[in-house]
Amino acid sequence: MKDVMETAALAAARAIMAVHSTGPEVQVKPDSSPVTEADEEAERLILAALAAHFPDIPVVAEEAVAAGHVPDISGGLFFLVDPLDGTKEFIAGRGEFTVNIALIRDRAPVAGIVLAPALGSGFVAVGKRAERFSMTEDFAIGERRAIGCRGCGPAPTAVASRSHDTPETARFLDDNGIGACTAIGSSLKFCLVAEGLADVYPRFSRTMEWDTAAGDAVLRAAGGRTSTLDGAPLAYGKRNQPHDADFANPNFIAAGAGWNARTGR
């Protein structure tokens, strides 16, 4: 599983960086979000790799869902794929975009990879082990090291969305005495908490399951958790929601072990 996810993500990264070097052609989807040829080619490569190795596991992928293709996930085991998370960062020329692949079992992310090709690094998790790795110039895995959330400190720090700041986020930071907050794009926010470089990532604006699943898998494997505002674990495979679209997430708090110990949740 880990090898297949890494190989698929690296192939997608190569395709994305080829477009990045020449400049993408941007289109707008029906939901008004941008999409480029890099998103589409990366998703094609990932879907082909997963189908070749795990033909019986359905895949929920962002661009396929946008085109109306949603597989049967009633068995509880499925992949979630965001081929290029942080498309706005990609279009703007920033390097914080990522490739995301996650495996969901019984509504929880149990394996995942987050690869940031422009930054030459990534994160992978299977079960209870989370790792950070480097990516070489020829799109191969370089050095690896295990990572984990940090303990509870007296001066907590946060990470937040670069493109989706909200008044609720500012209120959360103020209510919890958080003076230091780093704004960064894509699923890398989960990974900074997983690596012990931040304590909490509050999200008070809309996300979809493919945006969060891979980073959430890394965070959970590193000892953290992602919870809805009522304290329940963020669940995956949400269909037929009365007040939102399929696979849309509610607001959540992604946090390390130290933050959870501090708040008692």
Buried (B, 14 or more C-beta within 10 A) or exposed (E): BBEBBBBBBBBBBBBBEEBBEEEBEEEEBEEEEBBBBBBBBBBBBBBEBBEEBBEEBBBBBBBBBBEEEBBEBEEEBBBBBBBBBBBBBBBEEBBBBBBBBBBBBEEBBBBBBBBBBBBBBBBBBBEEEBBBBBBEEEBEBEEEEEBBBBBBEEEBBBBBBBBBBBEBBBEBBEEBEBEEBBBBBBBBBBBBBBBBBBBBBBBBBEBBBBBBBBBBBBBBBBBBBBBBEEEEBBBBBBEEEEEEEBBBBBBBBBBBBBBBEBBEE
